Amino acid sequence: MAQKGVQLDRETFSCSICLDLLKDPVTTPCGHSYCMNCIKSFWDEEDEKKVHSCPQCRQTFTPRPVLLKNTMLAVLVEELKKTGLQAAPADHCYAGPEDVACDVCTGRKLKALKSCLVCVVSYCEQHLQPHYDVAQFKKHKLVDPSNKLQEKICSRHDEVMKMFCRTDQQCICYLCSVDEHKGHDTVSAAAERTERQRELEVSRQNIQQRIQDREKDVKLLQQEVEAINRSADKAVEDSEKIFTELIRLMEKRRSDVKQQVRSQQETEVSGVKELEEKLQQEITELKRKDAELMKLSHTEDHTQFLHNYSSLSPLSESTDSSSINIRPLRYFEDVTAAVSEVRDKLQDVLREKWTNISQTVTDVDVLLSNSQPEPKTRAGFLKYSCEITLDPNTANTYLLLSEGNRKATSMGKQQSYSSHPDRFTFGWQVLSRESLTGRCYWEVEWRGKRVDVAVAFKNISRAGTEMVFGCNGKSWMLDCRKTCYQFWYNKISTPVSGPQSSRVGVYLDHSAGILSFYSVSETMTLLHRVQTTFTQPLYAGLRLYLPFGSTAEFCKLN
């Protein structure tokens, strides 16, 4: 009895939150006591609700009560400690919300150590002892603690279900086997367990073998990643060296041209200066001669005139100036033309070869064994062709839909569409009626100066600049023009090179996160590929521009 009294004292002066002796005890308006830090932490979590409650009786308080230390209770707790009655048994001995509690304990329950399938009761270490000491109890079946003991009792006969009906695939009690399950294939639960245990072991062996296989696969993939990274690093390093050599060669050729031009400039200027100096000397001599003749012409004495005239020295030979050919600013234009020709040829080579380089890079495709590779020919893509129509409810009012809603035309006046929340109000855009998942391929034929071929999530904005394809994180767009391509996503543009064509092919592998755009003519040329993760179904989109009458049409591929 004394021991029970001690236990009662411990429980009386224990905090129901931390289950330890009270520290800085405070009392709530409902009369329950807690450690000050415990109740404050508890109410801190309830602050968002703006209503605070007692953890024991659940009485609510508004506003949050201001708590002061209960000095009398604090003194009692200190006196209790001085008597040698320290804190209650360690917290881990008591059953928490997720533990199985002893069914025999009164008051605060200890954790159950075992559950008895015969008694259908869970016991703590102390109350379990009779099952080890009493001969009749030793025959009982003890298992790990379970909160589902009642599930082992037949609700109809209130008996432990020790049988298993193979016909109905359920556990039953003995009375069930001679009642509603009479004539069924019934065995003891232990026998069925033995059979299922063998199956379980086989399943585990299969699982373990699969784990080993998958671990080998993972290791191979990790090695593959390392190999890809090494190969990519080597390709980048080698490419950098090659481009550096090309740049160095271009720099040298630029320097050579500059040096040759300057050298030739110096030579030509020197020749011109020499000729100019001769001409200046000739001019000076002619002026002197002219002055001498003028003086002679004014001599009044005829004899003197004739004497001086006969002694005149002959004029020097005139400098040859027939080689002078004035061509203002056109002396070295042929050099510029020659360099321009080299530039044009280099651009042609780079444009032609860049497609091959880009295709070679994108052809590096390391796929898992259960993935299907992207087709390499148009015939292969056509296996995934899908019929796409435009949704009139999304079409901007300046777009005319025709050809069974496969074709969109930009118009100079608004069309008579009914009001709809899905309609694009800014820009001549439209989405497809069909959602796109799995593997899909379609082609768009366009006419005009420019068209955008896109895919987008259904929840893309319908107004403002955020709705423009490629200017948000919900759409991917290829800007097609007569002279160039550009890819847009989330307001970031990427220049795209490739042969110009009025037909664009789009390939989507939704689960693999692959979106590819192709230029389609006699052959297919990859323009741009996206590798990402699509979190929603996609819809095909078109955006048209001026002039009026520009068109874009989803082609029939069947």
Disulfide bonds with the S-S distance in Angstrom:
none
